[in-house]
Amino acid sequence: MSLLPPGPEILVPNERALAALANPLREGGPLHPAGPPLRLEVVSPTGAPSARIASEKAFESPNALRPSCRDLLDAARTAHGWRSIQFRLVEGLHVGHGKYAQVWTAETQVGGRAVGRVVLKLFADAQWPLPHDYRDTWRPVGRRVSSELQAYAARRPTQGRDVAYCYGAYSFEMPWGDVVTGVVLEDLSRTAESIADFCKREKRNLSSVEDAYNVLSSSFRHLHRLHSLDVGHVQPRLDNILVLR
């Protein structure tokens, strides 16, 4: 085992990475689910015909429930609904070689009808850094995807209140031929901003210690609610905490 941190060698593209770099995802490109949802328990319970499970009923959040995209939720819950879903990539938010996920905003159609914008998080492991003993963040793609989906499932009671809605996890075929897992999430870019940007914009209104305390304590209560659902490894970085406008 190496006791030294990895150098740039973990970012040297191998054969799979070169194939992905030669045929990348592009703005305007279409993506279709390659099959039915992988795990229905990750999908938001909002609008579900049955009552919420007991643990979800017991969960309390002070935040109001935001509107959801019912068309996507309904498509995820029906046997062949996935066939009616189409995405068109709009903007790469976190893309390129050396990333553990390729994250895009995408315009969405269900049954040929536009239903709004979502965020696609694609676990394209051809673009990952190469494994290194020093990096405990590197895990085989199957383990990383399983852990990620389990976290979305655990956060079901918080969806639409404390975290983004999850509209399903699907398989997608990439332009370079790989089939990868992708998660469809609510796009909050037009309705929320990072807490750092919020504080900068509202600095005149956050002049007192009490006002600043209320904003920060609300954020940490939110993190506590996530931890209470056994969702670990939540990083309380300022860029990861959003405030609704």
Backbone bond lengths (Angstrom), bond angles and torsions (degrees), N, CA, C in turn:
res aa  C-N    CA-C-N  psi(-1)  N-CA   C-N-CA  omega(-1)  CA-C   N-CA-C  phi
1 M - - - 1.462 - - 1.522 110.07 -
2 S 1.320 116.03 135.56 1.456 120.38 177.89 1.522 109.93 -80.53
3 L 1.349 115.40 132.54 1.455 120.46 177.17 1.518 111.56 -94.24
4 L 1.322 116.74 0.29 1.453 121.56 -178.96 1.524 109.89 -103.34
5 P 1.320 117.38 146.66 1.472 119.12 177.09 1.513 110.78 -64.39
6 P 1.333 117.10 152.87 1.466 119.96 -178.58 1.511 111.38 -68.84
7 G 1.302 114.58 152.17 1.453 121.13 175.28 1.514 110.43 -100.99
8 P 1.325 117.03 -164.72 1.465 120.69 -177.98 1.518 113.49 -65.79
9 E 1.347 116.84 -8.37 1.465 118.36 -178.57 1.520 112.29 -63.45
10 I 1.349 118.49 -25.00 1.465 119.03 -179.20 1.523 111.61 -74.60
11 L 1.319 117.54 -9.94 1.462 121.31 178.98 1.522 112.26 -103.51
12 V 1.334 117.45 3.04 1.461 120.06 177.35 1.527 108.15 -71.31
13 P 1.329 118.94 120.75 1.468 120.47 -176.44 1.523 111.95 -63.32
14 N 1.334 116.06 131.82 1.458 120.07 171.50 1.525 108.81 -91.10
15 E 1.322 116.72 -169.39 1.472 120.01 -174.69 1.528 111.81 -61.73
16 R 1.323 116.88 -41.79 1.468 119.83 179.84 1.520 110.90 -65.88
17 A 1.326 116.16 -41.62 1.462 119.68 -179.87 1.519 111.31 -65.12
18 L 1.323 116.99 -38.88 1.466 120.16 179.04 1.525 110.79 -63.01
19 A 1.342 116.48 -38.29 1.468 119.93 177.54 1.523 110.44 -64.60
20 A 1.341 116.88 -39.72 1.466 120.42 178.67 1.521 111.39 -68.27
21 L 1.330 116.68 -38.95 1.464 120.29 179.70 1.523 111.53 -68.31
22 A 1.332 116.39 -29.69 1.466 119.96 -179.93 1.524 112.18 -77.36
23 N 1.347 116.90 -23.15 1.475 121.27 -179.43 1.526 109.50 -133.34
24 P 1.323 117.81 67.18 1.467 120.20 -172.56 1.526 113.00 -78.12
25 L 1.307 114.77 165.66 1.462 120.55 166.43 1.518 108.57 -65.19
26 R 1.327 116.97 141.96 1.464 120.77 -175.91 1.523 110.47 -131.94
27 E 1.327 114.99 151.70 1.456 120.14 174.21 1.524 109.85 -58.19
28 G 1.311 116.10 135.07 1.456 121.29 -178.61 1.510 114.07 88.12
29 G 1.340 116.96 -11.06 1.459 120.05 -179.00 1.520 112.16 -72.62
30 P 1.340 117.37 145.25 1.465 120.49 179.84 1.530 111.65 -87.63
31 L 1.313 115.70 152.28 1.459 122.15 171.82 1.523 108.07 -138.58
32 H 1.327 115.90 136.01 1.462 121.94 177.64 1.528 108.43 -124.17
33 P 1.325 118.93 142.09 1.464 119.20 170.76 1.527 109.86 -58.05
34 A 1.340 115.66 138.45 1.463 120.28 -179.73 1.521 112.08 -89.17
35 G 1.332 117.03 -1.08 1.453 121.08 -179.72 1.514 110.24 -176.78
36 P 1.325 117.43 -176.81 1.471 121.10 -178.27 1.521 111.35 -67.76
37 P 1.337 117.57 168.30 1.468 120.76 179.79 1.525 111.46 -54.92
38 L 1.324 115.95 143.88 1.456 121.00 -176.92 1.521 112.03 -79.41
39 R 1.326 117.15 -37.95 1.466 120.77 -179.67 1.520 108.57 -145.31
40 L 1.332 116.03 106.83 1.463 119.38 -177.57 1.524 112.25 -66.21
41 E 1.342 117.54 -22.93 1.463 118.07 -176.77 1.522 113.12 -71.25
42 V 1.349 118.40 -8.08 1.466 119.08 175.99 1.522 111.32 -84.36
43 V 1.339 117.11 -16.96 1.460 121.38 -174.24 1.519 110.09 -74.40
44 S 1.327 115.90 140.42 1.459 121.01 -179.67 1.522 111.00 -54.77
45 P 1.349 117.74 138.37 1.462 120.44 177.78 1.517 113.14 -76.75
46 T 1.334 117.79 -8.06 1.461 121.07 -177.03 1.524 110.62 -58.00
47 G 1.308 116.20 127.12 1.453 120.68 178.60 1.512 114.07 81.75
48 A 1.338 117.59 0.46 1.460 120.23 179.18 1.527 109.58 -66.92
49 P 1.337 117.48 144.33 1.463 119.42 -176.92 1.520 113.55 -67.81
50 S 1.342 117.61 -28.49 1.461 119.96 -178.36 1.521 110.68 -93.55
51 A 1.330 115.64 161.30 1.466 120.13 179.32 1.517 109.93 -69.05
52 R 1.323 115.80 157.01 1.452 120.17 178.17 1.525 110.18 -68.04
53 I 1.346 115.32 152.04 1.453 119.47 179.66 1.522 109.21 -67.92
54 A 1.339 116.18 163.67 1.462 120.71 -171.85 1.517 112.61 -58.50
55 S 1.330 117.27 -41.29 1.465 119.26 -178.18 1.517 111.02 -65.05
56 E 1.341 117.04 -31.59 1.453 119.91 178.67 1.522 110.58 -74.98
57 K 1.330 117.43 -34.84 1.457 119.93 177.07 1.526 110.74 -64.25
58 A 1.336 115.02 -34.76 1.457 119.13 -176.93 1.522 112.18 -76.63
59 F 1.307 116.62 -16.68 1.464 119.40 -177.71 1.523 110.03 -76.59
60 E 1.315 115.68 134.92 1.456 120.37 -178.62 1.523 109.86 -120.48
61 S 1.315 116.88 128.69 1.457 122.14 172.59 1.522 107.65 -130.74
62 P 1.326 117.79 135.81 1.462 119.72 -179.61 1.519 113.14 -77.28
63 N 1.321 117.19 -9.54 1.459 120.44 -174.70 1.525 111.27 -81.73
64 A 1.319 115.81 141.48 1.468 121.02 178.34 1.522 110.36 -69.20
65 L 1.318 116.24 150.69 1.459 121.66 179.71 1.523 109.80 -78.32
66 R 1.342 116.22 126.07 1.463 120.78 178.83 1.524 110.04 -80.13
67 P 1.341 117.77 157.26 1.466 119.96 174.01 1.524 110.22 -62.14
68 S 1.310 116.66 146.92 1.464 121.94 178.68 1.520 109.73 -116.59
69 C 1.323 115.79 168.63 1.464 121.21 175.28 1.528 107.96 -89.73
70 R 1.324 116.58 95.08 1.462 120.87 -175.45 1.518 112.11 -64.27
71 D 1.338 117.20 -31.45 1.467 119.22 -179.42 1.527 111.05 -61.79
72 L 1.336 116.70 -43.49 1.462 119.95 178.98 1.523 111.47 -68.36
73 L 1.329 116.77 -39.89 1.459 119.98 178.76 1.523 110.95 -63.44
74 D 1.330 116.71 -44.32 1.462 120.28 180.00 1.527 111.14 -65.25
75 A 1.342 116.82 -39.60 1.468 120.28 179.60 1.521 111.02 -64.23
76 A 1.336 116.66 -35.53 1.462 120.40 -179.27 1.524 111.94 -70.84
77 R 1.327 117.01 -24.40 1.463 120.40 -173.89 1.527 113.56 -95.56
78 T 1.326 117.80 -8.86 1.462 120.11 -179.00 1.524 110.17 -101.02
79 A 1.325 115.97 155.04 1.462 120.94 -171.43 1.521 113.14 -58.53
80 H 1.324 117.31 -40.81 1.465 120.39 -176.19 1.523 112.16 -117.79
81 G 1.334 117.16 13.97 1.456 119.94 -178.03 1.512 113.77 -61.67
82 W 1.351 116.72 -29.72 1.465 120.08 -178.59 1.518 112.18 -60.88
83 R 1.343 117.23 -26.84 1.468 120.12 -178.97 1.527 111.78 -67.08
84 S 1.325 117.67 -20.93 1.470 121.02 -176.67 1.525 112.82 -91.18
85 I 1.348 117.27 -1.07 1.468 121.18 -174.63 1.523 110.90 -95.19
86 Q 1.315 116.17 133.22 1.468 121.72 175.08 1.525 109.04 -138.92
87 F 1.334 115.38 138.23 1.463 121.63 177.85 1.523 109.65 -116.99
88 R 1.325 115.85 146.39 1.470 121.95 172.18 1.522 107.49 -124.77
89 L 1.332 115.30 118.83 1.463 120.58 -175.71 1.523 110.64 -65.15
90 V 1.327 116.26 134.38 1.467 121.76 -177.43 1.519 111.29 -110.20
91 E 1.317 117.47 -55.17 1.469 120.72 -174.87 1.523 110.16 -146.69
92 G 1.322 115.93 133.52 1.451 120.71 175.00 1.520 110.70 -80.96
93 L 1.324 117.25 118.90 1.462 121.88 -179.64 1.522 112.17 -92.00
94 H 1.318 116.13 -31.72 1.470 121.86 -176.77 1.528 105.71 -152.96
95 V 1.315 116.78 89.62 1.460 120.54 -169.77 1.524 110.23 -136.00
96 G 1.340 114.62 165.23 1.451 120.48 174.45 1.517 112.45 109.85
97 H 1.318 115.51 173.18 1.461 121.59 -178.19 1.529 110.70 -69.16
98 G 1.336 115.54 144.30 1.456 120.60 179.29 1.509 114.36 90.94
99 K 1.332 117.82 6.50 1.470 122.24 -179.93 1.535 109.40 -104.21
100 Y 1.338 116.03 144.31 1.461 119.86 178.36 1.527 112.48 -82.01
101 A 1.314 117.70 -10.53 1.464 121.87 174.27 1.517 108.27 -151.99
102 Q 1.322 115.33 145.53 1.460 121.77 173.09 1.527 106.57 -100.38
103 V 1.322 116.74 117.11 1.466 121.06 -172.65 1.523 109.32 -115.12
104 W 1.329 115.68 124.87 1.466 122.95 -177.76 1.522 110.33 -131.23
105 T 1.331 115.73 150.47 1.458 119.55 160.93 1.524 107.49 -87.18
106 A 1.319 116.33 150.21 1.460 120.12 -176.75 1.519 110.17 -148.49
107 E 1.327 115.64 138.92 1.462 120.85 169.78 1.525 107.98 -78.32
108 T 1.323 115.70 142.64 1.457 120.66 -171.57 1.518 111.46 -122.08
109 Q 1.333 115.12 139.77 1.456 121.66 171.08 1.523 108.85 -123.48
110 V 1.314 115.90 140.31 1.460 122.19 172.80 1.516 106.94 -125.96
111 G 1.317 116.36 118.71 1.459 120.09 -177.58 1.511 112.88 62.72
112 G 1.341 116.85 32.06 1.460 121.51 178.87 1.511 114.61 80.95
113 R 1.332 117.72 3.19 1.465 121.60 -178.28 1.521 109.94 -112.61
114 A 1.340 117.12 131.25 1.458 121.79 179.55 1.526 110.03 -66.67
115 V 1.341 116.27 130.64 1.468 120.17 -178.25 1.530 112.03 -123.94
116 G 1.330 117.58 6.41 1.459 118.91 175.34 1.509 113.48 117.62
117 R 1.314 114.84 -173.19 1.463 122.38 -174.61 1.526 110.52 -104.66
118 V 1.333 115.20 143.48 1.462 122.10 177.49 1.524 108.80 -131.51
119 V 1.320 115.16 175.74 1.462 122.02 172.02 1.521 107.97 -112.40
120 L 1.330 116.12 130.13 1.461 122.33 175.69 1.520 109.04 -105.49
121 K 1.320 116.41 126.08 1.468 122.19 176.36 1.520 107.35 -113.22
122 L 1.331 116.61 108.70 1.458 123.18 -171.42 1.528 109.93 -108.45
123 F 1.331 116.52 124.36 1.467 121.45 -178.88 1.530 109.67 -89.80
124 A 1.323 114.80 73.54 1.466 121.88 -177.25 1.521 108.57 -88.58
125 D 1.339 117.49 91.75 1.460 120.03 -171.92 1.521 113.62 -71.12
126 A 1.334 118.47 -11.88 1.464 119.65 174.00 1.524 111.17 -63.31
127 Q 1.325 117.13 -22.52 1.462 122.16 -178.77 1.529 112.68 -95.60
128 W 1.310 117.46 -0.89 1.465 120.27 -177.11 1.524 111.89 -69.55
129 P 1.346 116.72 155.94 1.467 118.90 166.29 1.527 109.30 -61.25
130 L 1.325 116.36 154.06 1.458 119.84 177.39 1.529 109.49 -68.92
131 P 1.342 117.66 151.30 1.470 119.88 -178.80 1.523 111.83 -64.95
132 H 1.321 115.28 148.05 1.459 121.80 178.79 1.520 108.21 -149.53
133 D 1.341 117.03 136.92 1.466 120.81 -176.06 1.522 112.65 -59.16
134 Y 1.329 117.04 -29.42 1.464 120.63 -175.16 1.520 111.78 -72.65
135 R 1.313 115.99 -27.58 1.468 120.51 -172.65 1.523 109.98 -91.66
136 D 1.328 116.40 108.46 1.458 118.67 178.29 1.519 112.06 -79.35
137 T 1.353 117.06 -5.91 1.464 119.68 177.77 1.526 111.66 -79.33
138 W 1.348 116.67 -16.21 1.465 118.12 -178.78 1.523 108.84 -82.19
139 R 1.340 114.95 125.18 1.454 121.45 175.30 1.517 107.89 -138.70
140 P 1.332 117.83 152.19 1.464 118.88 175.83 1.523 110.40 -54.42
141 V 1.327 116.35 149.40 1.461 120.22 -172.80 1.527 111.58 -58.94
142 G 1.334 117.58 -37.34 1.459 119.65 -179.79 1.516 112.50 -61.22
143 R 1.335 116.69 -42.21 1.464 120.90 179.44 1.521 111.09 -68.79
144 R 1.324 116.57 -41.03 1.466 119.26 -178.72 1.531 110.42 -64.97
145 V 1.327 117.00 -44.53 1.464 120.27 -179.64 1.525 110.46 -65.21
146 S 1.339 116.82 -44.15 1.461 120.13 179.82 1.524 111.41 -60.20
147 S 1.333 116.61 -42.63 1.464 120.76 178.73 1.523 111.22 -64.94
148 E 1.329 116.14 -41.16 1.467 120.45 -179.29 1.530 110.71 -64.14
149 L 1.334 116.55 -45.96 1.462 119.71 -178.66 1.525 111.29 -66.98
150 Q 1.332 116.53 -35.19 1.459 119.16 176.70 1.525 110.98 -63.09
151 A 1.335 116.47 -37.14 1.469 120.29 178.24 1.525 110.84 -66.15
152 Y 1.345 117.42 -41.07 1.465 119.74 177.76 1.526 110.69 -64.09
153 A 1.340 116.29 -39.26 1.462 119.59 178.83 1.528 110.89 -63.97
154 A 1.337 116.64 -41.60 1.467 120.21 179.97 1.519 111.73 -65.87
155 R 1.332 116.36 -28.21 1.465 120.17 -176.67 1.522 112.86 -88.73
156 R 1.315 118.45 8.24 1.465 119.87 -178.65 1.530 113.16 -51.49
157 P 1.345 119.03 -43.91 1.473 117.99 -178.83 1.522 113.88 -64.31
158 T 1.329 117.36 -19.21 1.469 120.34 -176.90 1.520 112.47 -96.34
159 Q 1.349 117.11 -9.30 1.461 119.70 -175.39 1.528 110.48 -64.25
160 G 1.327 114.76 135.52 1.450 120.20 -179.14 1.516 113.93 81.27
161 R 1.327 116.77 -5.28 1.466 121.33 177.87 1.530 110.56 -121.27
162 D 1.338 116.03 -61.31 1.463 121.07 -178.59 1.520 112.87 -103.93
163 V 1.316 117.58 -25.04 1.466 121.75 179.57 1.526 108.92 -133.80
164 A 1.325 114.54 172.14 1.464 120.01 -179.50 1.528 110.93 -68.44
165 Y 1.336 115.71 151.64 1.460 120.16 170.85 1.529 109.79 -63.46
166 C 1.325 116.10 144.81 1.464 121.88 170.45 1.522 107.93 -108.82
167 Y 1.331 115.98 122.86 1.462 121.14 -176.43 1.527 112.43 -101.55
168 G 1.319 117.43 12.44 1.450 120.17 174.66 1.513 113.09 126.82
169 A 1.329 114.92 160.78 1.458 122.90 174.39 1.524 107.66 -120.57
170 Y 1.319 116.62 130.40 1.459 122.31 -174.81 1.525 110.25 -134.22
171 S 1.322 115.22 165.62 1.461 121.59 168.04 1.522 108.38 -90.86
172 F 1.332 115.78 139.41 1.461 121.98 178.11 1.523 109.13 -131.51
173 E 1.336 116.18 139.53 1.462 120.10 174.90 1.520 109.19 -89.47
174 M 1.333 115.49 126.01 1.455 121.54 -179.38 1.532 111.06 -83.40
175 P 1.329 117.96 158.77 1.470 120.38 -179.58 1.523 113.09 -58.76
176 W 1.351 118.09 -25.39 1.463 120.57 -178.94 1.524 112.55 -91.53
177 G 1.348 117.40 4.83 1.454 120.66 171.54 1.513 116.08 106.87
178 D 1.326 119.30 -19.02 1.460 121.30 178.81 1.525 110.75 -70.80
179 V 1.317 116.04 148.98 1.461 121.95 170.23 1.524 107.12 -106.66
180 V 1.331 116.72 121.91 1.464 121.43 -174.37 1.523 109.76 -125.22
181 T 1.314 115.51 162.99 1.462 121.57 174.85 1.523 109.62 -87.47
182 G 1.321 115.76 137.29 1.458 121.21 176.34 1.517 110.70 -133.42
183 V 1.320 116.38 144.31 1.458 122.37 178.52 1.524 108.54 -109.36
184 V 1.333 116.58 134.75 1.466 122.72 -179.99 1.522 108.05 -100.58
185 L 1.344 116.12 119.98 1.460 121.54 -174.12 1.522 111.67 -123.98
186 E 1.309 115.36 157.18 1.464 121.98 173.33 1.525 109.75 -60.83
187 D 1.319 116.64 136.90 1.466 121.83 175.73 1.526 108.98 -90.92
188 L 1.322 115.99 116.39 1.465 121.25 -179.34 1.520 112.56 -105.54
189 S 1.339 117.05 7.40 1.467 119.66 -172.98 1.523 112.83 -63.61
190 R 1.328 117.61 -27.04 1.463 120.05 -178.25 1.524 112.82 -93.34
191 T 1.318 116.54 -9.71 1.466 119.44 -175.11 1.522 113.18 -121.77
192 A 1.334 117.76 -2.53 1.463 120.27 -177.11 1.520 110.02 -142.65
193 E 1.325 115.62 162.51 1.461 122.44 175.86 1.520 108.38 -142.98
194 S 1.328 116.61 159.82 1.457 119.63 179.76 1.522 109.70 -64.44
195 I 1.322 114.93 154.02 1.464 118.45 -178.72 1.525 110.96 -64.19
196 A 1.342 117.01 -28.78 1.466 119.86 176.98 1.524 110.79 -65.49
197 D 1.351 116.26 -45.87 1.467 119.53 178.43 1.528 111.05 -65.69
198 F 1.334 115.58 -38.15 1.466 119.82 178.61 1.528 110.85 -60.37
199 C 1.331 116.66 -45.78 1.469 120.01 -178.52 1.524 111.40 -65.58
200 K 1.344 116.87 -36.81 1.462 119.42 177.26 1.526 110.67 -64.70
201 R 1.333 115.61 -43.00 1.466 119.93 -177.63 1.525 111.43 -69.84
202 E 1.329 116.00 -33.81 1.463 120.50 -175.13 1.530 112.71 -103.66
203 K 1.328 117.35 18.76 1.470 118.53 -172.31 1.527 112.37 -60.24
204 R 1.321 117.30 -30.49 1.470 118.61 178.55 1.519 111.43 -71.24
205 N 1.344 115.40 -29.82 1.462 119.17 179.46 1.526 112.60 -87.64
206 L 1.335 116.72 -10.63 1.461 121.28 179.45 1.523 109.82 -108.47
207 S 1.298 115.48 41.44 1.461 120.16 -174.01 1.523 112.86 -76.25
208 S 1.310 117.61 -24.95 1.460 119.48 -177.80 1.525 110.78 -94.89
209 V 1.315 116.06 154.21 1.463 121.89 177.54 1.525 110.03 -61.08
210 E 1.319 117.02 -37.03 1.465 121.06 -178.22 1.526 111.32 -64.36
211 D 1.332 117.53 -42.83 1.464 120.68 179.50 1.524 110.53 -63.21
212 A 1.328 116.39 -46.31 1.462 120.12 -179.84 1.526 110.73 -62.96
213 Y 1.331 116.39 -39.52 1.463 120.71 179.31 1.526 110.79 -62.54
214 N 1.314 117.83 -41.35 1.463 121.16 -178.96 1.521 111.50 -62.12
215 V 1.341 117.01 -40.88 1.460 120.74 179.70 1.522 110.70 -66.64
216 L 1.328 116.95 -48.68 1.460 120.81 -176.60 1.524 111.59 -69.48
217 S 1.324 117.91 -40.86 1.465 119.83 -179.08 1.519 111.13 -66.17
218 S 1.332 117.54 -34.29 1.462 120.46 176.25 1.524 110.65 -62.17
219 S 1.338 116.46 -40.19 1.462 120.59 179.08 1.521 111.24 -64.77
220 F 1.324 117.04 -42.24 1.460 119.42 -178.23 1.526 111.95 -74.52
221 R 1.317 118.44 -27.55 1.467 119.63 172.12 1.522 110.03 -65.66
222 H 1.321 115.76 -36.44 1.463 120.69 175.80 1.525 110.11 -61.00
223 L 1.330 118.03 -46.52 1.462 121.10 178.61 1.524 110.82 -62.16
224 H 1.315 116.69 -38.06 1.463 120.24 178.66 1.527 110.73 -63.05
225 R 1.334 117.49 -38.67 1.463 119.89 178.71 1.528 110.52 -64.45
226 L 1.336 117.30 -37.65 1.462 119.63 177.09 1.525 110.78 -65.66
227 H 1.330 116.80 -43.69 1.456 119.78 179.14 1.522 111.24 -63.01
228 S 1.329 117.27 -32.70 1.461 120.33 179.80 1.522 111.74 -66.75
229 L 1.334 116.72 -17.24 1.466 121.56 177.06 1.523 111.49 -95.79
230 D 1.338 116.65 13.13 1.468 122.96 179.38 1.519 112.41 64.21
231 V 1.321 116.59 32.40 1.460 121.00 172.89 1.518 106.79 -95.56
232 G 1.327 115.89 108.17 1.455 120.35 -176.24 1.509 112.58 -94.72
233 H 1.307 114.85 178.21 1.464 123.31 176.76 1.527 112.13 57.84
234 V 1.315 117.33 33.22 1.459 120.55 173.59 1.523 107.68 -78.49
235 Q 1.318 116.98 121.21 1.458 120.97 -177.10 1.531 109.05 -96.89
236 P 1.325 117.65 111.24 1.474 119.22 -178.50 1.523 112.40 -79.42
237 R 1.324 115.83 56.19 1.459 119.80 175.53 1.523 108.72 -84.34
238 L 1.325 115.78 149.87 1.461 119.70 -175.89 1.522 112.05 -59.50
239 D 1.338 117.50 -34.57 1.466 120.01 -179.65 1.521 112.05 -70.50
240 N 1.339 117.72 -18.78 1.459 121.29 -177.07 1.524 113.09 -94.46
241 I 1.326 117.21 -3.84 1.467 121.22 179.48 1.521 108.10 -109.76
242 L 1.331 116.19 117.97 1.459 121.51 -176.30 1.522 110.83 -107.32
243 V 1.318 114.90 147.54 1.465 122.44 175.85 1.522 107.64 -118.82
244 L 1.327 116.89 127.30 1.460 120.17 178.40 1.518 109.78 -68.25
245 R 1.342 115.46 135.99 1.463 119.77 179.63 1.534 110.19 -73.19
